[in-house]
Amino acid sequence: MSHLLLLRHAKSDWGDPGLTDHDRPLAPRGEQAAERMRAHLLASDLHPDLVLCSSSRRTRETLDRLAPAFADAEILIEDELYGAGRTGLIERLRAVSDEVGTVAVIGHNPGIQDLALDLAGTGDDLGRIQEKYPAGALAVLEIDGPWRQLEPGAAQLVSFVKPRELG
């Protein structure tokens, strides 16, 4: 059984209109949310072997705050993940080695939300994900089978956590 952690970057700062979308940093509220998510991950049994992170500034800053929870993971910053939709994300995940048990993806909406909804065939929180996948939220999916055979409906949604739900 493999696990997939789908994390939308924490809330970004829109205060500098001169910055490109790729270069927007985290907002102070986003920094706090990422720190709450770090504590949640550290308290869980979820320890990624591989972290795939978009190259945008806000995803990299989210990753920096989560780094203690990813201590033993291989971390790859990939330009292709910036703005990737569900199809691009699935294709990337299909390229993951079968030796990798748990993968975390730090990316953007709508791709992360669409991917979670596409992959999850079952799970109590599917309605919550469909309603809204806020910045900093984390979906955890279980996948039975090799990454190369990942397809729609092949996963079970185990949990969905929003930063504001974490004390």
N, C-alpha and C positions, 0 to 999 in steps of 0.2 A: 504494500500500500504506500503510495506517494502522497505528499501534501503540497499544495500550492497556496501560497499566501499572496493575495492581491491587495496591494496598498496604494491608495491614491495619495499623492503628495499632500503634505499639510498645507494649510491656508497660506496663500501667497499675498504679497504686498503690491498693491496697485498704485502706490503713492507717487511714483516717478514715471510720468507719461513718456519720458524720453527713452525708457528701456524697451528693448524688444521683449516679446513674450518669453522667449527662451532664457532671457537674462533676469527675469523677475525673481527677487529673493523671497524668503518666507516672511510673513508678517509676525509680529510678536505673538499673536494668538496662535499662529501656526507652529512657532517654536515650542510653545507650552503644550500644544496638542501632541506634537511629535515626542516630547519628553514623557507624556502620559502613556503614549503607545509603547515607548521603549520599556517602561516599567511593566506594562501588561505582557509584552513579549518575554521579558526576563522571568516573569513569574509563571509563564506557560511552559509546556513541554515542546514548544515549536522552536527548533533550532535549524535554520536553513543551511544547506550544504552549498547553495549557490544563490547569489543575489544579483538580479538583473535590474539595472537602474537606468532610467532615461538620463540623457546628458544635460537636461535643463538645470538651471541653478537651483530652483525650488525643490526638485527631486533629489539633487545631490545634497542640499542642506538638510532635507528630511533624512536621507541616509546617514549623514554625519551624526545626527541626534539619536538615531537608532543603532549606531555602530556597536555599542556594547552587547546588544542582543544578537548581533551577527558575528561575534568574535572569531569563530572558526570557519566562516563561510568564504568561498571564493566570491569576490565582488567584481562585477563587470559593468562599466558605464558604457552604454551603447547609444549612439546617435539615432539609430533606427527606431528606438523605443519612444523618442520624442514625437508625440502626435500619432503613434501607431494605433490603428483600430483593431478590432477583435481578430480579423484575419491575419494581420501582421504579427500580433501577439501569439496566436495559436501556432503559426509557422515557426516563430522563434522557439517556443516551448517544445515543439516536435523535434527540434535539433538538440535538445538537452540529452546528455548521456543517460542511459538506463541505470548507471551506477549512482546517480544523484537521487536521493530520496526526497528531499524537501527543497523547493524553489520559492524564493520570494521575488515578486516583481513590484518595483516602485515606478508608477507611471501616472498617466493622466486620464481624465474623463474626456470623452465618453468611452474610450477604449477599455479601461479597467472595468467599468460597470457593465458594458456590453459583453465582455469576456466572461465575467462572473455569471451573468444571466444565461449566456450561451452554453457554458460548460456544465452548470449545475442542473442535473436532471431532477434532483430532490433536495429538500432542506427546508426547515421551518422558517428561515428568514428570507426566503426568496422574494416575498412581497415587500419586505423592507428595502431590499436592494433595488427592486424595480421602482419603488417610490422615490428614493433618493440615495445617492452614494456620495456623501459629503467629503470634503477635503479631509485627509487624514484617516479615513475609515479603512478597516481591514476585513477582508473576507478570507476565510480559510476553507479550502476544498480538499476532499480526499479523492484520490484517483486510483482506481484499480486497473493497472495495466501499464505498459511502457509509454514513455513520453511521446515516442514517434507515432503512437496510435491515438493520440489525444484527439477527441472529436466532440461535437456538441452533445450534451446530455450525458457525457461519460463520467461526470464527477458528482459527488454529494457535497452540498454546502454544510459544513460543520458548524461554523459560527460567522457572525457578522457583528463587528464592534465599531461604534463611532467614538471619537475622542471625548465627546461631551458626556458619554456614558461611563467614562473612567474617572474615578475620584481623583 
